[in-house]
């Protein structure tokens, strides 16, 4: 709910020391471009681990922001898999991508996994890959390498499950039915995608960056309600403040708007911050153009502007 306040065959490799004199400089040049564009984690990783990206003579890399990279740092195998999935063995500029029809599949360096052009709008020069907008087109464009920045990771389903839940399950070797258990847990990857696609990007970024801490304390959370601010100004705050503010906007229970409207005034809503409840307020709508009058609901004095942006079984 809204509240008002990511094929050409040759023996030559991009990163191979035996390549032509200028070729081994590509990662360094690309790294500098990434640093200038604000992708500092990828800028640092590119020259020290070129084998992750340059196993083919050409490549397109869809780079992700530092906040998402930080969440991968605790799992090297998952980071390698995600980065290979973000790299295609084709060199594609944004102009090349704009020429591709919606639904076009691009191969990746992860075996048997493709990414998809989900939107291609030449007039607006807008491209989406796996639903993630390319926010930084042509960060680097060389003879054999193209790099674009994306809004969020291009995770396939298996990676989402690993990223969100595996750290908890890996600690418990007795966990036998991972798939069965997953059906009853909050799909945080889906929550974050829904927030981003609905325009609540700053809160989605904040939630993604503190998700590990939330899972540490709420591993078996089965349902949630999220109150998403249109402009979440705490993204740049230190991690402790950011995590506290994100938790304050999440209830460990699913409340559709209709259920909130039925609660009495000044009813308390428990959040993920112990001892910090939210207070509900109601005001009957009186809009002459709306025959289906709806009770307006406020949380801590802030009106829910867009109720039920997205609903599922457990959020």
N, C-alpha and C positions, 0 to 999 in steps of 0.2 A: 504494500500500500504506500502511496505517496503522501508525505506530509508537507505542509507549506513551508517552511523556513529555508586476438593471436595467429631423339636421343642419338647422341653422337658418340660413336665408339672410337677410342684412341687410347694409347698407352700413357699419354701425358696426363699428369695430375696437377691440379691447382696448387697443391702444397708440396709437391715432390721436390726434393733438393736438386734432382737431376733435370728439372725443367729449364726452360729458357731463362736468361738472366732476369728479365722483368717479372716473370711469373711468380717467383717465390716472394716478391714484394707485395703481391695483391693483398694478403691478409693484413699486413701492416697498414697499407693505405686504407683498406676498408675499416680497420680498427680505429684509425684516426677519425674517419667520417662518422662512425658510430658514436665515438666519444663526443664529437661536436653536436650530435643530434640528441644526446642525453641517454643513450643506451650504454651506460658505463660497464655494466656487468658483461654484456656481450662483447664490448670493446676489449675488455681484459681477456676474455676467454678465447676469442678468435685466433690470436697469434700463438697462444700456448697449447691449443688443442685443435689444430687445423684438420687432423684426421677425422674429426667428427663431421666436418662439413665438405671436405674436398676429396672424396673418394671417386669423384667423376670429373671429367675435364671441364665441365660447366656446372654452374649452380645458381639457384635462387634461394636466398635465405629470408624467411619471414621472422624477424627478430621481435622479441617480447620485452616488456619493460622490466626494470630492476626488481620491482616488488614481486613479480611472478617468479623471476629467477631465484630470488631469495627462498621462496617456498620449495624449490627443487634441490637446494644445496645439501640438504640432509640425506638425500638418496641419489648417489652418483649414477646408479644404473637407470633410474627413472629419468634423471636429467639427460643422460645420453640418448635414451629412447625418444624423449620429447624433442630434443634438438635435431635428431635425424628426421623426425616427422615434420619438422619445420623447414627442412631443406629439400629442394627438388633438384634432380640432376639435369635441369634445363635452365638456361639463362633467359629470364623473362623480365623485361622492363614493364612499367605500368602500362605503357602504350600497347605492349604485346598482350597483357592481361585484359585490357579494355576491348580488344578485338575478339576475345573468346566469349562464346555464348554462355549464358547461365547454365550451370550443370556440368560444365567442362571439368574433367578430372585431370589432376596433375600428379605424376608419380612422385614419391618421396624416397629418401634414403632408408626408410624403415620398410623392411620387406613386406610386400603385399598390402601396404597401406597407402592410399591416395588422399589428397585433399581436393576440395571441390570449390570451383568458382560459384559462389552462391548469389553474387550480384555483380553486374558489370554495366555501369551507366556512363557511356562516353560523354554525354552532355554535361553531367556533373563531375566527370572524372572521378567516379567513385567505384571502388572495387572492394568486394568482401570475399574472404576466403574462409570456408567453414563457418560463415556467419560473423566473422571478425573483420571489422573495417580496417583497411590499410590507411593508417593515419599519417604515416611518414613515407610517401612514395619515393622511390629512387634515392634512398639514403646514400647508397653507393651504386654506381653504374659503371662497370668496366667492360672490357672486351669479352670476358668469360664469366663474370660474376655480377649478379644484381642482388641488392639487399633492400628490403622494405620493412618498415615498422608496422606492427599490427596492434590493435587495441587490447586484445586479450589472447591467451594461448589457443592454438588450433588443436585442442585435445580431442582424440577419439575416445569412445566410451570407456575402453579398458584403462586408458591413462587417467581419466577422471576418477574412476573408482580407486585406482592406486594412489593418486595424489591426495584424495580426501580421506580415505579410510585405511590404507595399508599400514601406516605407521602404528596405528593402534593394534591391528590384527597381528602384525609381525611379532608383537611382544607376547602373544598368546598362542603357543603351538597347538593348543587344544581346540582352536577355532576350526571346525570341520566344514561348516556350511556357509561359506562366504557369500555365495549368490543369494541363498535363502535369507540370510541376515540382512543383506543390502536392501532387499525389497521393503524393509520396515524402517529404514533409516532415512534421514533427510538427504536428498540429493543436492549437496551444496554446489556442485558444478552447475547444475541446472538453475539453482537460485541465482548464482552470480551471473550466468548468461542472461537470465530473464531481466535482472536489474540493468545490465549493460544495454540490452536491446531496447529497453523501455526508456532510456535516457538518463538513468541514475548511475552514471559512470563513476563519479567520485566515490559514492558509497560502495559500489561494486569493487573498486580497487581497494578501498579500506577494508572491506570484509575479506577479500582474498588475502591481504597481507597479514591479517591476524587470525586466519582460520585455524592454523595449527594450535594456537592457544585455546581457542574455543573448543576444539575437538578434544584436547587434553582433559578438559573439565566436563565435557558433555559428549562422551564417545557414543552413547546409546540414545541420543536425542532423536525422537521419532516424529516430532512435528514442531513447526515454528510459525510465528507471525513476524514479518519484518516491516518496520515502519521506515521507509526510505526517504530521507530528505533530498530535495531537488539539488541543493548545493551543500555538500558535506565538507565543511571547512576544516575538518580535523585530519585530513589525509596527510598533511605535512607535519603534524604533531609528532612528538616522540612516541615510541611504540606503546608505552604503558597508557598514556592518555588516549591514543587512538583505539587501543583494544577496549578500554573501558567505555568509550563513547559508542563504539560499534555494538558492544554487548547491551548497552542501554537501549538500543533501538530494536532489540530482538526479544521476543517472548517465547518461552519453551512450551508453547501450545498454539494450535491453529485456531485463529479467530476470524472467520469470514466477517465482512462488514455488517451483515444482518445480525450476527450474534453480538457484535460489539454494540450495535444500536439498541439491543434489548437489555443491556446491562444498565443498572441504575447509575445516576449521576454520582460522581466521586468514588466509583468502584475502583479498587486497586488491581493493577495488572502486574504480575511478577515478571521481571526481566532476567537476563543472564547475569546481571550484577546483583549479588546477594544483598538484600536489604535496601535496594533501590527500586521501588515500584513506580509505575506510571499511574496517573490518575485519569479516568475517563470523564468526559463531559459530553452532553448532548444538546442539540438545538434543532427543533423541528424546522424543516425546510418550508419556505413559502414562496414558491416560484410559479407565477401564473402561466408560464409556458410549459411547465412540466406537470402533466396530469398524474404521473406516477411520483407523487411527492415522497422524498426520501429524507429520513432523519440524518442530519449532519452530525458527525461525531468528531470530537476534538480529543487529542491526547496531550495532557499537560498544557492545555490551552492552545495547541496548534491543531488546526482543522485538517482532517484527512481530505486532501484535495482530489485524489484519484483513487477511489477504493478498489480493492481486488484487481490490481494491475495484472496479476497472474495467480491462478489457483491450481493446486494439484491435490493429490490425496493427503499429503502431509505438510504443505506450506501454502 
